[in-house]
Amino acid sequence: MSDKPHNIAVLMGGPSAEREVSVRTGAACVTALRETGYEVTEVVVEDENFVLPDGTDLAFISLHGTFGEDGQVQDILNARGIPFTGASAKVSRITIDKEKTKEKFRQHGVPTPAGQLVRKVEEITVPLPVFIKPNSQGSSVGSRSASTREEVAAAVADALKYDSSVMVEQLIQGKELTVGVLGDQVLPIVEIHPLDGFYDYTNKYTKGRTEYFCPARLSPEVTALIQKHALMAHRSVGDAIYSRVDFLLEKDTNPYCLEINTIPGMTATSLLPKAAAAVGITFPELCRRIVELSWAARQKEKTV
């Protein structure tokens, strides 16, 4: 194996509910990596039988949600002896699972909303109002708040279309924030301000539906506190390489960590590139840093 990667295969598409967004992420990363000087091949993934070109040094994973962020594609690449970007299979299996992630947060002192995993509505003991989401999905697919028993029943039924279990959390009202972490570098906080409702799939991926402020409109003290919790969360699950950590800020003072995205979106409306740009890291440079951090991590894993 060469001492650094030159031929990169960008994996995009995939079988998850987030396929369309993944294709957009992958296309943006292909362009950026070529600008940086890598030889890049696009690989549109349908299932586990995807084919990589001969001579691939590194797979750049742009697969969101199931198959991409849950350790499946990482296991396949490990079996084929191909290094890849981002979190290991082990870390991915934790971060895709909202209950396992929440447990890691609790163990490492990261504040997170009270929550429980249920398979049917009768099991819920978290008091109303609540927020309900599939346990192992991303992009806010199948997620919504509920303040009455009827709303809870409808929200659980909807979430169960996407997963066999559902995370029911105490509803936190406040500013929606996200923090990018690149290696040991914590990026500026992005404040997410949907013009209507919460940051759901539509508001997330439709231009003009959401305003963003980077850096977020927060005091220096609160900014430092949230960035500290973001790094703690990033490290609590193992070495995620790079991530985007989501928070809700109650009453402008109490941050609650919601989850970690180990393959965050990298499109024109995506938040990790926005945060990186705020400290002068261009999109091609961000992709190059992800490649280099990931390559170093894979080399280190071989020696452990």
C-alpha positions in Angstrom: 0.0 0.0 0.0 1.3 3.5 -0.9 2.3 5.9 1.9 -0.7 8.2 1.0 -3.8 7.7 -1.1 -4.0 8.8 -4.7 -6.8 6.9 -6.3 -10.1 7.5 -4.4 -13.5 5.9 -5.0 -16.4 8.1 -3.8 -19.2 5.8 -2.7 -22.7 7.4 -3.0 -26.3 6.5 -3.3 -27.0 3.4 -1.3 -30.2 1.6 -0.2 -31.2 4.0 2.6 -34.0 6.6 2.8 -31.4 9.2 2.3 -30.2 8.0 -1.1 -31.0 11.2 -3.0 -29.0 13.4 -0.5 -26.1 10.9 -0.6 -25.9 11.3 -4.4 -25.7 15.1 -4.0 -23.0 14.8 -1.2 -21.0 12.3 -3.4 -21.1 14.5 -6.4 -19.9 17.6 -4.5 -17.1 15.5 -2.9 -16.0 14.1 -6.3 -15.6 17.7 -7.7 -13.8 18.9 -4.6 -11.4 15.9 -4.4 -10.5 16.3 -8.1 -9.7 20.0 -7.5 -7.3 18.8 -4.7 -5.4 16.6 -7.1 -6.7 13.1 -6.4 -7.7 10.6 -9.1 -11.4 10.1 -8.3 -14.0 7.5 -9.5 -17.7 7.8 -8.8 -19.2 4.6 -7.5 -23.0 4.6 -7.2 -23.9 1.9 -4.7 -27.1 -0.1 -4.9 -26.3 -2.9 -2.3 -23.4 -4.8 -0.9 -22.2 -6.0 -4.3 -20.7 -2.6 -5.4 -17.5 -2.8 -7.4 -14.5 -0.7 -6.8 -12.0 0.1 -9.6 -8.7 -1.8 -9.5 -6.0 0.2 -7.7 -8.4 2.0 -5.3 -6.3 3.3 -2.4 -9.2 4.7 -0.4 -13.0 4.7 -0.4 -14.5 8.1 0.4 -17.9 7.2 2.0 -20.7 9.6 1.1 -23.5 7.1 2.1 -25.9 8.6 4.6 -28.1 6.6 7.0 -28.4 2.8 7.0 -25.7 0.9 5.2 -23.5 4.0 5.1 -23.4 5.2 8.7 -24.2 1.9 10.5 -21.0 -0.1 10.0 -22.2 -2.3 7.1 -20.2 -0.7 4.3 -17.2 -0.3 6.7 -17.3 -4.1 7.4 -17.4 -4.8 3.7 -14.5 -2.5 3.0 -12.5 -4.0 5.9 -13.1 -7.5 4.5 -11.8 -6.3 1.1 -8.8 -4.6 2.7 -9.8 -1.1 1.4 -9.2 1.8 3.8 -12.1 4.3 4.0 -13.0 7.7 5.4 -14.7 8.4 8.6 -15.6 6.4 11.7 -14.7 2.7 12.0 -17.4 0.0 11.8 -17.5 -0.2 15.6 -18.0 3.5 16.1 -20.6 3.6 13.3 -22.7 0.9 15.0 -22.8 3.1 18.1 -23.6 6.4 16.5 -26.4 5.2 14.1 -28.2 3.8 17.2 -29.7 6.7 19.2 -30.1 4.7 22.4 -26.4 3.5 22.3 -25.2 7.0 21.6 -27.3 8.4 24.4 -25.7 5.8 26.8 -22.2 6.9 25.7 -23.2 10.6 26.3 -24.4 9.7 29.8 -21.3 7.7 30.6 -19.0 10.7 29.6 -21.0 13.5 31.2 -22.5 14.9 28.0 -25.9 16.5 28.7 -28.7 14.8 26.7 -32.5 14.8 26.9 -34.2 12.0 28.9 -35.3 9.3 26.6 -36.4 5.7 26.2 -36.4 3.1 23.4 -39.9 1.6 22.7 -41.4 -0.8 20.2 -45.0 0.2 20.9 -46.8 3.2 22.2 -47.9 1.4 25.4 -44.3 1.3 26.7 -43.8 5.1 26.8 -43.2 6.5 30.3 -41.5 9.8 29.2 -44.0 12.6 30.2 -45.6 14.7 27.4 -44.6 16.7 25.3 -42.1 14.4 23.6 -40.0 14.1 20.5 -40.2 10.8 18.6 -37.8 9.5 16.0 -36.7 6.1 14.5 -33.8 4.7 16.5 -31.5 4.2 13.5 -32.3 6.8 10.8 -30.8 10.2 9.8 -31.9 13.4 8.1 -34.9 13.7 10.5 -36.7 11.0 8.5 -39.8 9.9 10.4 -39.3 12.4 13.3 -41.7 14.8 14.9 -42.9 16.2 18.2 -46.1 15.2 20.0 -48.1 16.8 22.8 -51.2 14.6 23.0 -51.7 10.9 23.3 -53.3 10.9 19.8 -50.2 12.7 18.3 -47.9 10.3 20.1 -49.7 7.2 18.6 -49.6 8.7 15.1 -45.9 9.7 15.5 -44.9 6.3 16.8 -46.7 4.6 13.9 -44.9 6.8 11.4 -41.5 6.3 13.0 -42.0 2.5 13.0 -42.3 2.6 9.2 -38.5 3.3 9.2 -37.3 1.2 12.0 -38.3 -1.6 14.4 -37.8 0.6 17.5 -38.4 4.3 18.3 -36.6 6.8 20.5 -39.0 8.9 22.6 -37.3 11.9 24.2 -38.3 14.7 26.5 -39.1 17.6 24.2 -36.6 20.4 24.6 -37.6 23.8 23.2 -34.8 26.1 22.2 -32.2 27.0 19.6 -31.2 24.3 17.2 -27.4 24.2 16.9 -24.8 22.0 15.3 -21.0 21.7 15.8 -18.5 20.2 13.3 -15.5 18.4 14.7 -12.6 17.7 12.4 -10.0 15.5 14.2 -9.3 17.5 17.4 -10.5 20.8 15.9 -13.9 22.1 17.0 -15.4 24.3 14.3 -17.6 27.4 14.9 -21.2 26.6 16.0 -23.9 26.9 13.3 -27.3 28.1 14.5 -30.2 26.7 12.6 -33.3 28.8 12.3 -36.1 27.1 10.3 -38.6 29.7 9.1 -41.5 27.3 9.9 -41.6 24.3 12.2 -38.5 22.4 13.2 -35.5 21.3 11.2 -37.2 18.4 9.4 -36.3 16.8 6.1 -38.0 19.4 4.0 -36.5 22.4 5.9 -33.1 20.7 5.8 -32.9 20.1 2.1 -34.9 22.9 0.5 -33.1 26.2 -0.1 -34.7 29.2 1.5 -36.7 27.2 4.1 -34.0 27.8 6.9 -31.7 30.6 8.0 -28.3 29.8 9.3 -26.0 31.9 11.5 -22.3 30.9 11.7 -20.9 31.6 14.2 -24.1 31.2 16.2 -25.6 34.2 18.1 -24.4 33.1 21.5 -22.4 34.5 24.3 -18.7 33.6 24.4 -19.3 31.5 27.6 -22.2 29.5 26.1 -20.2 29.1 22.8 -17.2 27.6 24.7 -19.5 25.3 26.8 -21.2 23.9 23.7 -17.9 23.4 21.8 -16.5 21.6 24.9 -19.5 19.3 25.0 -19.3 18.7 21.2 -15.7 17.5 21.6 -16.7 15.3 24.6 -19.5 13.8 22.6 -17.3 13.2 19.5 -14.8 11.4 21.7 -17.4 9.5 23.8 -18.1 7.1 21.0 -14.5 6.4 20.1 -12.6 8.0 17.3 -15.2 9.4 14.9 -12.5 11.1 12.7 -14.9 13.8 11.8 -18.5 14.5 12.8 -21.3 16.9 13.2 -22.8 17.0 16.7 -26.4 18.3 17.1 -27.6 20.3 20.1 -30.7 22.0 21.4 -30.1 25.1 23.6 -32.9 25.6 26.2 -33.3 29.2 27.5 -30.0 30.2 25.9 -28.1 28.6 28.7 -28.8 24.8 28.9 -27.3 22.7 26.0 -28.6 19.2 25.3 -26.7 17.0 22.9 -29.0 15.0 20.6 -26.8 12.9 18.4 -23.7 12.6 16.3 -23.6 12.4 12.5 -20.5 10.5 11.4 -21.2 11.1 7.6 -22.7 14.6 7.7 -24.1 16.1 4.5 -21.6 17.7 2.2 -23.9 19.6 -0.3 -24.5 23.2 -1.1 -26.9 23.6 1.9 -24.8 21.4 4.3 -23.6 22.6 7.6 -20.2 21.1 8.1 -18.8 22.9 5.0 -20.5 26.1 6.2 -18.7 25.8 9.6 -15.4 25.0 8.0 -15.7 28.0 5.7 -16.1 30.3 8.7 -12.5 29.5 9.7 -11.1 29.7 6.2 -11.3 25.9 5.3 -12.5 25.7 1.7 -14.6 22.8 0.6 -11.8 21.0 -1.3 -9.5 21.6 1.7 -12.2 20.1 4.1 -12.4 17.0 1.8 -8.6 16.7 1.8 -8.4 16.9 5.6 -11.0 14.2 5.9 -8.9 12.0 3.6 -5.7 12.6 5.5 -7.2 12.2 9.0 -9.0 9.0 7.9 -5.9 7.5 6.2 -3.8 8.1 9.3 -6.5 6.5 11.5 -6.7 3.4 9.2 -2.9 3.0 9.3 -3.0 3.3 13.1 -5.7 0.7 13.4 -3.5 -1.8 11.5 -0.8 -1.5 14.1 -3.1 -1.9 17.2 
